[in-house]
């Protein structure tokens, strides 16, 4: 095949979309592995990047965080399953390392053994960079000899940092030092590691997308209720994706505080509920959270506490006052005309 034709073929493969973009697996996904195993065309994508894969020894949580100068890096690189493990597959990407690695770890294979097995079956292993951590905290990583420099990895106690096509050869070491020294939740420490990579120079091409997946250390078998997947956030295209990812992480924490407020309210712990709601609104700046906070208070009979919040919400956008009378039909607010009238009395008067 002429050289020009080979080049065009590679470019078309590099620019194609992801065959398999699901980054959080459950047991119900096992059937998808058959289609991956049966693919006879090797499709490669240049998802050069830096990432971290880690397990929190205290909570058992497992996570992956990544940044790249490539669109939608999270759809290819970051994979995790509650109670099983986490995988990052990058450089010239074979996305199959994600679900296949998790499948092997789910069957009881350690991450080092799972990675070794998959590499032995991959004729393009010299252009892959792959890292895995299993539910017991065993970690493993591989950097192929043909990964674009600067490229390398670090395997620590329950985590790995890996990078390729970096400005400096010190990026992955800067990540591991930052992660090891950081305090807080696994989510917080993953962000710190990404920030350290960027501060060290990061991807020689710059920045474009980032992602994070964090899952529970135990598998409930019911991922749809939210107990298995704790964080699943992606920044697909942004001039400063790590900063944007950090903002989204903080935003999610705020919304989870609102959920905690609901739990407190359901148990009759009104003061704790109000504290959680107030902190959620402070962290997120969300008018909607304030609206539902007020709705919850009024529904629970604490109308006087709700009125100042309703007033602030209605002043920010009059459409919230339009929404309120519609709620009783869906059993989301008391069907009490006098109460509705009282709440709407704090809305700005139409001119």
C-alpha positions as CSV (number, residue, x, y, z in Angstrom):
1,X,0.0,0.0,0.0
2,X,1.5,3.4,-0.9
3,X,2.8,5.6,1.9
4,X,0.3,8.4,1.2
5,X,-2.6,5.9,1.3
6,X,-1.4,4.5,4.7
7,X,-1.2,8.0,6.1
8,X,-4.7,8.9,5.0
9,X,-6.0,5.6,6.5
10,X,-4.4,6.4,9.8
11,X,-5.8,9.9,9.8
12,X,-9.3,8.6,9.1
13,X,-9.0,6.2,12.0
14,X,-7.6,8.8,14.4
15,X,-10.4,11.2,13.7
16,X,-13.2,8.6,13.9
17,X,-15.6,8.6,16.8
18,X,-15.5,6.2,19.8
19,X,-16.8,2.6,19.2
20,X,-17.4,2.1,22.9
21,X,-17.9,5.1,25.0
22,X,-19.5,3.9,28.2
23,X,-17.2,4.6,31.1
24,X,-19.1,3.1,34.1
25,X,-19.8,-0.6,34.0
26,X,-22.3,-2.8,35.7
27,X,-22.8,-6.5,35.6
28,X,-25.4,-6.0,32.9
29,X,-22.8,-4.8,30.5
30,X,-21.0,-8.1,30.2
31,X,-22.7,-8.9,26.9
32,X,-21.0,-5.9,25.3
33,X,-17.6,-7.7,25.7
34,X,-18.6,-10.2,23.0
35,X,-18.8,-7.4,20.4
36,X,-15.4,-6.0,21.6
37,X,-13.7,-9.4,21.4
38,X,-15.2,-10.0,17.9
39,X,-13.9,-6.8,16.4
40,X,-11.4,-7.7,13.6
41,X,-10.5,-4.1,12.6
42,X,-7.9,-2.4,14.9
43,X,-9.1,1.1,15.4
44,X,-6.6,3.4,17.1
45,X,-7.1,6.9,18.5
46,X,-4.4,9.3,19.7
47,X,-5.7,10.1,23.1
48,X,-2.4,11.3,24.5
49,X,-2.9,12.6,28.0
50,X,-2.2,12.5,31.7
51,X,-4.3,10.6,34.2
52,X,-4.5,9.1,37.7
53,X,-6.2,5.8,38.8
54,X,-6.6,5.3,42.5
55,X,-8.3,3.6,45.4
56,X,-9.1,5.3,48.7
57,X,-7.8,3.0,51.5
58,X,-10.3,4.5,54.0
59,X,-13.5,4.3,52.0
60,X,-12.6,1.7,49.3
61,X,-13.7,4.2,46.7
62,X,-12.1,3.8,43.2
63,X,-11.6,6.5,40.7
64,X,-10.0,7.8,37.5
65,X,-9.3,11.4,36.6
66,X,-7.9,12.6,33.2
67,X,-7.1,15.6,31.1
68,X,-6.0,15.8,27.4
69,X,-5.8,18.0,24.4
70,X,-8.4,15.8,22.7
71,X,-12.1,16.1,22.5
72,X,-14.2,14.1,25.0
73,X,-11.3,12.3,26.6
74,X,-13.5,10.8,29.3
75,X,-15.5,8.7,26.8
76,X,-12.3,6.8,25.9
77,X,-9.9,6.8,28.9
78,X,-11.8,6.6,32.2
79,X,-13.5,3.3,33.3
80,X,-14.6,2.1,36.7
81,X,-17.0,-0.3,38.4
82,X,-18.1,-0.2,42.0
83,X,-16.4,-2.9,44.1
84,X,-14.3,-4.1,41.2
85,X,-11.7,-1.6,40.0
86,X,-10.7,1.3,37.8
87,X,-8.9,1.6,34.5
88,X,-7.3,4.3,32.4
89,X,-6.5,3.5,28.8
90,X,-4.7,6.1,26.8
91,X,-1.9,7.0,24.3
92,X,-3.0,5.2,21.1
93,X,-6.2,4.0,22.7
94,X,-7.8,0.6,22.7
95,X,-10.9,1.4,24.7
96,X,-11.4,-2.4,25.2
97,X,-8.9,-2.4,28.0
98,X,-11.5,-0.7,30.1
99,X,-14.4,-3.2,30.0
100,X,-12.1,-6.2,29.5
101,X,-9.9,-5.2,32.4
102,X,-12.9,-4.7,34.7
103,X,-14.4,-8.0,33.6
104,X,-11.2,-9.8,34.5
105,X,-11.0,-8.1,37.9
106,X,-14.7,-8.8,38.5
107,X,-13.8,-12.5,38.0
108,X,-11.2,-12.2,40.8
109,X,-8.0,-11.5,38.8
110,X,-5.7,-8.9,40.3
111,X,-5.0,-5.7,38.4
112,X,-1.4,-6.7,37.6
113,X,-2.5,-10.0,36.3
114,X,-5.4,-8.6,34.3
115,X,-3.1,-6.0,32.7
116,X,-0.5,-8.6,31.9
117,X,-3.0,-10.8,30.2
118,X,-4.5,-8.1,28.1
119,X,-1.1,-6.8,27.0
120,X,-0.1,-10.3,26.0
121,X,-3.1,-10.4,23.6
122,X,-2.5,-7.0,22.1
123,X,-0.2,-6.7,19.1
124,X,-0.1,-3.0,19.5
125,X,0.9,-3.0,23.2
126,X,4.0,-0.9,22.4
127,X,1.8,2.2,21.7
128,X,-0.6,1.7,24.6
129,X,-0.5,3.3,28.0
130,X,-2.8,1.6,30.5
131,X,-3.2,1.7,34.3
132,X,-5.4,-0.4,36.6
133,X,-6.3,-0.5,40.3
134,X,-8.4,-3.3,41.7
135,X,-10.8,-3.3,44.7
136,X,-8.0,-4.6,47.0
137,X,-5.8,-1.7,46.1
138,X,-3.3,-3.5,43.9
139,X,-2.1,-1.2,41.2
140,X,-0.4,-1.8,37.8
141,X,0.6,0.4,34.9
142,X,2.2,0.0,31.4
143,X,3.8,2.5,29.1
144,X,4.6,1.2,25.7
145,X,8.0,1.8,24.2
146,X,6.5,3.7,21.3
147,X,4.4,6.1,23.3
148,X,5.3,9.7,22.4
149,X,7.7,11.3,24.8
150,X,7.7,12.6,27.3
151,X,6.0,9.4,28.6
152,X,6.1,7.4,31.8
153,X,4.2,6.2,34.8
154,X,4.4,5.8,38.6
155,X,2.9,2.9,40.6
156,X,2.2,3.8,44.2
157,X,0.4,2.2,47.1
158,X,-3.2,1.9,45.7
159,X,-2.7,4.3,42.8
160,X,-0.9,5.0,39.6
161,X,-0.1,8.2,37.7
162,X,0.6,8.0,33.9
163,X,1.3,10.5,31.1
164,X,2.5,10.7,27.6
165,X,3.1,13.5,25.1
166,X,4.0,15.7,28.0
167,X,6.0,18.9,27.9
168,X,8.3,17.5,30.7
169,X,9.3,14.1,31.9
170,X,8.4,15.2,35.5
171,X,4.7,15.4,35.1
172,X,3.7,11.9,36.4
173,X,6.0,12.3,39.4
174,X,4.6,15.7,40.2
175,X,1.1,14.0,40.1
176,X,2.0,11.3,42.5
177,X,3.7,13.7,45.0
178,X,0.7,15.9,45.0
179,X,-1.8,13.0,45.4
180,X,0.2,11.5,48.2
181,X,0.4,14.8,50.1
182,X,-3.2,15.8,49.5
183,X,-5.9,15.6,52.2
184,X,-9.7,15.2,51.8
185,X,-11.9,12.9,49.8
186,X,-10.7,10.8,46.8
187,X,-12.4,13.2,44.5
188,X,-10.5,16.2,46.0
189,X,-7.2,14.4,45.8
190,X,-7.8,13.4,42.2
191,X,-8.3,17.0,41.3
192,X,-5.1,18.0,43.1
193,X,-3.2,15.5,41.0
194,X,-4.6,16.9,37.8
195,X,-3.7,20.4,38.9
196,X,-0.2,19.3,39.7
197,X,0.2,17.9,36.2
198,X,-0.9,21.1,34.6
199,X,1.3,23.2,36.8
200,X,4.2,21.0,35.7
201,X,3.6,21.8,32.1
202,X,1.0,19.2,31.2
203,X,0.3,18.1,27.7
204,X,2.7,19.6,25.2
205,X,-0.2,20.5,22.9
206,X,-2.3,22.3,25.6
207,X,-5.7,21.5,27.1
208,X,-9.1,20.6,25.8
209,X,-11.1,18.1,27.9
210,X,-11.1,16.4,31.3
211,X,-13.1,13.8,33.1
212,X,-13.6,12.1,36.5
213,X,-15.3,8.8,37.5
214,X,-15.4,7.8,41.1
215,X,-17.3,4.7,42.3
216,X,-18.1,3.0,45.6
217,X,-15.9,0.4,47.1
218,X,-18.9,-1.9,47.2
219,X,-21.3,-2.9,44.5
220,X,-25.0,-2.7,45.4
221,X,-26.1,-4.3,42.2
222,X,-28.5,-1.3,41.8
223,X,-26.4,1.4,40.1
224,X,-29.5,3.3,39.0
225,X,-30.2,4.5,42.6
226,X,-26.9,6.3,42.7
227,X,-25.1,4.3,45.4
228,X,-22.5,2.8,43.1
229,X,-21.4,5.8,40.9
230,X,-20.5,8.7,43.1
231,X,-19.0,11.0,40.5
232,X,-19.3,10.8,36.7
233,X,-18.3,14.2,35.3
234,X,-16.9,15.2,31.9
235,X,-15.7,18.4,30.4
236,X,-15.8,17.7,26.7
237,X,-14.3,20.9,25.2
238,X,-13.0,23.8,27.3
239,X,-10.0,26.1,27.3
240,X,-9.2,25.2,30.9
241,X,-10.8,21.8,31.5
242,X,-9.2,21.0,34.8
243,X,-10.5,24.3,36.3
244,X,-13.9,23.5,34.9
245,X,-13.9,20.0,36.2
246,X,-13.0,21.3,39.6
247,X,-16.0,23.7,39.4
248,X,-18.3,20.9,38.4
249,X,-17.0,18.7,41.3
250,X,-17.8,21.5,43.8
251,X,-21.2,22.0,42.1
252,X,-22.0,18.4,42.5
253,X,-21.1,18.5,46.2
254,X,-23.5,21.4,46.6
255,X,-26.4,19.4,45.1
256,X,-25.6,16.4,47.3
257,X,-25.9,18.7,50.3
258,X,-29.4,19.5,49.1
259,X,-30.1,15.8,48.9
260,X,-28.8,15.5,52.5
261,X,-31.2,18.3,53.5
262,X,-34.1,16.3,52.0
263,X,-33.0,13.3,54.1
264,X,-32.9,15.4,57.3
265,X,-36.3,16.9,56.5
266,X,-37.9,13.5,56.0
267,X,-36.6,12.5,59.5
268,X,-38.0,15.6,61.0
269,X,-34.6,17.2,61.7
270,X,-35.6,20.6,60.4
271,X,-32.7,22.6,61.7
272,X,-30.2,20.2,60.1
273,X,-32.2,20.3,56.9
274,X,-32.1,24.1,56.8
275,X,-28.3,24.1,57.4
276,X,-27.8,21.7,54.6
277,X,-30.1,23.6,52.2
278,X,-28.4,26.9,53.0
279,X,-24.9,25.5,52.5
280,X,-26.0,23.9,49.2
281,X,-27.4,27.2,48.0
282,X,-24.2,29.0,49.0
283,X,-22.0,26.5,47.3
284,X,-24.0,26.3,44.0
285,X,-25.6,29.7,43.7
286,X,-28.6,27.7,42.4
287,X,-31.9,29.6,42.4
288,X,-33.6,26.3,41.8
289,X,-32.2,24.7,44.9
290,X,-33.5,27.7,46.8
291,X,-37.0,27.3,45.3
292,X,-37.3,23.6,46.3
293,X,-35.9,24.5,49.7
294,X,-38.7,27.0,50.1
295,X,-41.3,24.5,48.8
296,X,-40.1,21.8,51.3
297,X,-40.4,24.3,54.2
298,X,-43.8,25.5,53.2
299,X,-45.0,21.9,52.6
300,X,-43.8,21.0,56.1
301,X,-45.7,23.9,57.7
302,X,-42.8,26.3,58.1
303,X,-44.3,28.9,55.9
304,X,-42.8,32.0,57.6
305,X,-39.3,30.6,57.1
306,X,-40.1,29.8,53.5
307,X,-41.5,33.2,52.5
308,X,-38.2,35.2,52.4
309,X,-36.6,32.4,50.3
310,X,-39.6,32.5,47.9
311,X,-39.3,36.3,47.7
312,X,-35.7,36.1,46.7
313,X,-36.4,33.4,44.1
314,X,-39.4,35.2,42.6
315,X,-37.3,38.4,42.3
316,X,-34.6,36.5,40.4
317,X,-37.1,35.1,37.9
318,X,-40.8,35.6,37.8
319,X,-41.3,32.2,36.1
320,X,-40.9,30.5,39.5
321,X,-44.1,32.2,40.6
322,X,-45.8,30.8,37.5
323,X,-44.5,27.3,38.4
324,X,-45.7,27.2,42.0
325,X,-49.5,26.9,41.4
326,X,-48.8,24.0,39.1
327,X,-47.2,21.9,41.7
328,X,-50.3,20.7,43.7
329,X,-51.5,18.8,40.6
330,X,-48.4,16.7,40.8
331,X,-48.6,16.4,44.7
332,X,-45.5,18.5,45.1
333,X,-47.2,21.3,47.1
334,X,-50.3,21.5,49.3
335,X,-53.5,22.1,47.3
336,X,-54.3,25.0,49.5
337,X,-55.5,28.2,47.7
338,X,-54.9,30.4,50.7
339,X,-51.3,29.1,51.2
340,X,-50.6,29.5,47.5
341,X,-52.0,33.0,47.6
342,X,-49.8,33.9,50.6
343,X,-46.7,32.6,48.9
344,X,-47.4,34.4,45.7
345,X,-48.0,37.6,47.6
346,X,-44.2,38.0,48.0
347,X,-43.7,37.9,44.3
348,X,-43.0,41.2,42.5
349,X,-46.2,42.9,41.3
350,X,-46.6,42.9,37.5
351,X,-46.5,46.4,36.0
